[in-house]
C-alpha cells in the first residue's frame, strides 16, 4: 500500500503548565475523512495563569465530534462548560463515578470563579477611574493649575484587562446533559472507524486510561491517554490496568 495512504493522528496539548489539561486529537483516514475529539478540558489553577482560562481554544469547538473526561479533578474537567458555551455540540464520555461527582465539582468551580470575577471587576473599575482622574489632572485648567500639572506629569498606570466570566450555571446544566457513562473495560464506538475502551486508573475513584483505536479495512492505529497516572490507590486498593495491546 502507498505509504502516504495511512491513518494519521495529530495530537495537540493546549497546556504547558501543570493544570489546564486539554488534548485535541485529529484523525485522518486514507479516504480523506477527518474527525476531531478532545480528551479532558481542564481549568488552569495556577494564580499566574488564571487569565488563560478565558483564552480561545486552539480549535473550533463546534467541529469537535465528542469529548472524554479521564477523571473529575478540576484541572481536567473545569472548562467543559466553557467548551459547550463556545459551540461544542457533542457527547462527553466518562465513568459513572465521575458523572456523579461532576455537578458538585463544576458548581463549586463556578461559585469560586464568580467570586474572583466580582473582585477583579471591582479592581478593574477602580483602576479605570484612577486613570481617568489622572488624565484630567494632567491637563490642568489654566495658570492656577500649573503646580498641579507639574505634580502629575508621571504617566498614569495602564488598566488591567476587563475580567471575563467564562461560564455560568446554565452552561453547566447543558454540559451535564451531554454526559454519557461508560464502564471500565467497556468498549464503545463514538464514530465510524474509532473504537474506545476505558481501563481503570488508580489515580482517584472513577479515573480511567483511555485506549483509542483508529482503524479501517487495511490497518489500525492505537494510542493511550493516561490522564494523571497512578499505579495503585492507597485508599481504595485499586490498581491501574494497562492494556496489553498498547
N, C-alpha and C positions, 0 to 999 in steps of 0.2 A: 504494500500500500504506500502511496505517496506520503513521505514523512511530514509534509505540510498539512495533510488532512488528518489531523489528530484532535481529540478532545483537549481543550486547554482550559485551565482555571487560573484566573488572576485574583489574588487575594491582597487587599489593601487594608492595613490597620490605620485607623484615624486617631490613635492615641500613642504619643511617645512619652507619656507620663505613667505613673503607677495606676492612676484611676482613669475613668473615661473609656473603658474598653468598647470598641466597635470595629468589627471586621466586615468589610464589604467583599463579597465573593461574586465574581462574574464568570460564568461558564459558557464557553462557545463550543458548538459541535461542528463536525466537518460539513454538514449541510447548510451551515450559516446561521442556525438558530442560536439565540443568545438568551441567557436568563441570569438575573441578579437576585441575591438574597443577602441578608445580614445576620451575623452571629453576634448577639449582645448589642446593646445600645445604652451605655452607661453614662453616669454623671461624673464630671470632673469634680473632685472634692478638695484638692489642694487649694488653699486660700489664694495663692499666687496665680492659679489657673482657672478661677471661677468664671472669668469672662468668656472662656472658651465654650461654655455651655450654650451660649446664645449664638455661636457661630453657625453658618450654614454647613450642612453636611457636604462631604466631598462627592456626593452622588445625588441623583434626583429621587426623593422618597417615593413619588408616585410610580417610578419604574421598578421598585423592589417587589418581587413576587411574593416573598414570605420572609419571616424572621424567626430566629430561635434564641431563647434565653437559656444560658447554661446553668445559672443559679440566681438566687434572689438578692444578692448584695447590690446596694445602690449604684456602685461604680460599674455594674454590668446591666442593670435594668432601668436606671433612673431617668434616661432620656427617651424611653419608648413612647410616653405620651407626647413628647415634642416631635418624634418621628411621625406619629399619627396626625398631629396638628399641621405638619408640613406636607401632608398629602399621601402618606402611606395607607394603602387600602387592603393589604393582605392579612393573612393569619399570622399569629405568633404562637409558635410551638414550644412547650416546656413540660415539666412534670407536674403532677397533681399537687405535690407538696409545695412546689414553687408557686403554683397558681393560688393556693390558699393563702400564702404569705404576701403575695404581690399587692393586694389592696392596701394593707397596713403600711407596707414599705413606701408605696407611691404617694399615699395620702400624707404620711409623715414628711416625706421629702417636699411635697407641695406646700405644706404649712411652713416648713423651715424656709423655703425659698420665698414665700410671701413675706415673711418677717424680714428677711435680708433685703428684699426688694423695697419695702417701705422705708427701711433705714437708709438704703442707698439713694432712694428718691428724695428723701429729706435732705441728705447731704448734697445731692446734685442741685436742688433748688436753692440751697443756701450759698453754694459756690457761685451759681449763676447770678444771684442777687448781688454778691460781693463784687463780682467782675463788672456788672452793670454800674454799680456805685463808684467803683474805682475809675471807670471810663468817664463818668460825668464829672468827678472831682478833678481829673487831669485836664479837662477842657477849660475850667475856670469861667468866671463871669465878668472879668474886667480887671482894672488896676487893683481893686481891693482883694482880688483872688490871686495875686501874684505869688504871695508867700505860700498859699495852699498848692499852687501849681508846682512850685519848687519841691515841696514835700511829696508830691505824688508822681514824680517823673518815672518811678520804677514801674515797669510793665506789669499789669495785673496777671496773676497766675491763670493758666488755662483751665477751663471747666472739664471735669471728667465726663466720660460718655454717659448719655442718658441710659439708666438701667432698664433692663428688659426682663419681663416675667415670661419665661419660655413656655409654660403651660399652666392650666388651671384644672379644677376638679372635673369639669365637663370633659376635658381631654382624657383624663384618667378613666372615666366611665366608658368612653369609646374604645380606649385601649384594652380594657378588661373584657369587653365584648368580643374582641378579636382572638382571645387566648384559647388555644386548643391543647388538651393534655395528651401526653404520650408516656407510657410506662417504660422504665428501664428495660433494656433488651428488646423492646418492641421496634419493629421496622415499619416505616411509613414512606409514602411516595408523594411528596408535596408538588411535584411537577414531572412532566414526561422526561424520562432519562435521568431522573435523580432518585436515589434511594438513601434514606437517612435512618440511622439507628442510634438510640441513646444507650450509653453504658454508665453504670454507677460511678460517681466521683465522690470520694470520701471527704472532700473539702468542707461541705456543710450538708445538712439534710436536703434532699431533693436535687442536689447538684449532679450534673451529668457530663460525660465526654460525648462529643457529637461526631459520629463517623458518617461522612458523606461519600457516597459512591456515585460518580457520574459515569454513564455508560451508553453505548449503542450496540449494534449487532457485531461490531468488529473489535471493540476494546473497552476498557474501563479505567477510571482514574479514581484512586482512593486518597482521601485525606482526613485528618483528625483535628478537631478543635477541642482543647482541654479546658477552656475557661481558666480558673485558678485550680491548679492541680494539687491534690492532697492524697497521698497513697493510703493512709489509714486515719480513721477518725477516733480519737481517744475517748470521746463521749459516747458515740453510738456503737463503736466497734466495727463500723463499716469499712470496706476495703474498695479501692479503685480497681475496676476491671478494664484492662487494656486489650482490645480485640486482637486476636491473632492475625487477622487479615491485614491489619495495619502495622 
